[in-house]
């Protein structure tokens, strides 16, 4: 029992913070069902997208769920997407230095197979400090899936699915092919943003200027 106590405490803290996160999620997104979609790109690969296809500005992020700068950028990106009705694309790029990053990407993709990729995406970033320090992050990911109302049997199966692993690998291959080496890497309308501008202080200004200076698609 004593050996299990630290683990039980970690799970308890995670569930408590998850409960508060779910409350704020519903507060910020009335009804809890914002426009959050998954579609196919030109190659037929699954891509996770927010916003209209003909948005004047597209933000493509290559992110790592255990990357602290990615976590700090998550809410500002959500805010920019909602404010300007932008097109926001997220691609997985888990870095080897982060012990739980690939597991977290699998959790997001497994949730995506039940239509909840973006909800898991938001929770993973919001709860990053909790699961990043856990000795059993997968247990917390299962707890998050349960709190979200996912089919847990299917979720656990999809966590280990070859298709999920292949999706993450394809995201990384795409990133590597266009020069992505670290996270977060951001592209605005297919143009790479310099690392010094990829932060919550400078990126919003770049996006706002692009929105003002880009003509709407016909």
HELIX and SHEET records of a PDB file:
HELIX    1   1 UNK A    2  UNK A   28  1                                  27    
HELIX    2   2 UNK A   30  UNK A   32  5                                   3    
HELIX    3   3 UNK A   68  UNK A   84  1                                  17    
HELIX    4   4 UNK A  101  UNK A  112  1                                  12    
HELIX    5   5 UNK A  117  UNK A  126  1                                  10    
HELIX    6   6 UNK A  128  UNK A  132  1                                   5    
HELIX    7   7 UNK A  137  UNK A  147  1                                  11    
HELIX    8   8 UNK A  152  UNK A  159  1                                   8    
HELIX    9   9 UNK A  162  UNK A  177  1                                  16    
HELIX   10  10 UNK A  195  UNK A  197  5                                   3    
HELIX   11  11 UNK A  203  UNK A  213  1                                  11    
SHEET    1   A 6 UNK A  37  UNK A  40  0                                        
SHEET    2   A 6 UNK A  46  UNK A  50 -1                                        
SHEET    3   A 6 UNK A  87  UNK A  92 -1                                        
SHEET    4   A 6 UNK A  58  UNK A  63  1                                        
SHEET    5   A 6 UNK A 185  UNK A 188 -1                                        
SHEET    6   A 6 UNK A 191  UNK A 192 -1                                        
END                                                                             
